[in-house]
Amino acid sequence: MFLRYNYPDTEALVRARVIYFTQIGQYTLDTFDAPNIRFSYGAEYLYAFTGKMPDARQIAELYAKIKLFYPDFQPVK
């Protein structure tokens, strides 16, 4: 994801590690959101991690990918 947004290799690696260490922490603490809630904030998560807000096309692509695994997904915003 970070290489896609043109971050230098080392910075992209560190940013990716922050994300998966955060994910490990969520599993360790047993804190989970329902998928429809969590995925509804996909654009905001991308912005928080990359500093760049995805455009409408990218958000549509994200939601299409989510629907492959969660066909009933509807954003809750």
CORTA-V112364 format. One record per residue. N is the residue number from 1. SS is DSSP state (helix for helix, strand for strand, loop for the rest). PHI is phi as a letter, one per 40 degrees, with the letter a starting at -180 (NA if undefined). PSI is psi as a letter, one per 40 degrees, with the letter a starting at -180 (999 if undefined). Layout:
N/SS/PHI/PSI ; N/SS/PHI/PSI
//
This chain:
1/loop/NA/d ; 2/loop/c/d ; 3/loop/c/d ; 4/loop/d/d ; 5/loop/c/e ; 6/loop/g/f ; 7/loop/c/i ; 8/loop/d/i ; 9/helix/d/d ; 10/helix/c/d ; 11/helix/c/d ; 12/helix/c/d ; 13/helix/c/d ; 14/helix/c/d ; 15/helix/c/d ; 16/helix/c/d ; 17/helix/c/d ; 18/helix/d/d ; 19/helix/c/d ; 20/helix/c/d ; 21/helix/c/d ; 22/helix/c/d ; 23/helix/c/d ; 24/helix/c/d ; 25/helix/c/d ; 26/helix/c/d ; 27/helix/c/d ; 28/helix/c/d ; 29/helix/c/e ; 30/loop/f/f ; 31/loop/b/h ; 32/loop/b/i ; 33/loop/c/i ; 34/loop/c/i ; 35/helix/d/d ; 36/helix/c/d ; 37/helix/c/d ; 38/helix/d/d ; 39/helix/c/d ; 40/helix/c/d ; 41/loop/c/e ; 42/helix/d/d ; 43/helix/c/d ; 44/helix/c/d ; 45/helix/c/d ; 46/helix/d/d ; 47/helix/c/d ; 48/helix/c/d ; 49/helix/c/d ; 50/helix/b/e ; 51/loop/g/e ; 52/loop/b/h ; 53/loop/c/h ; 54/loop/c/i ; 55/loop/c/i ; 56/helix/d/d ; 57/helix/c/d ; 58/helix/c/d ; 59/helix/c/d ; 60/helix/c/d ; 61/helix/c/d ; 62/helix/c/d ; 63/helix/c/d ; 64/helix/c/d ; 65/helix/c/d ; 66/helix/c/d ; 67/helix/c/e ; 68/helix/c/d ; 69/helix/b/d ; 70/loop/b/g ; 71/loop/d/d ; 72/loop/c/e ; 73/loop/d/h ; 74/loop/b/h ; 75/loop/d/i ; 76/loop/b/e ; 77/loop/c/999
//
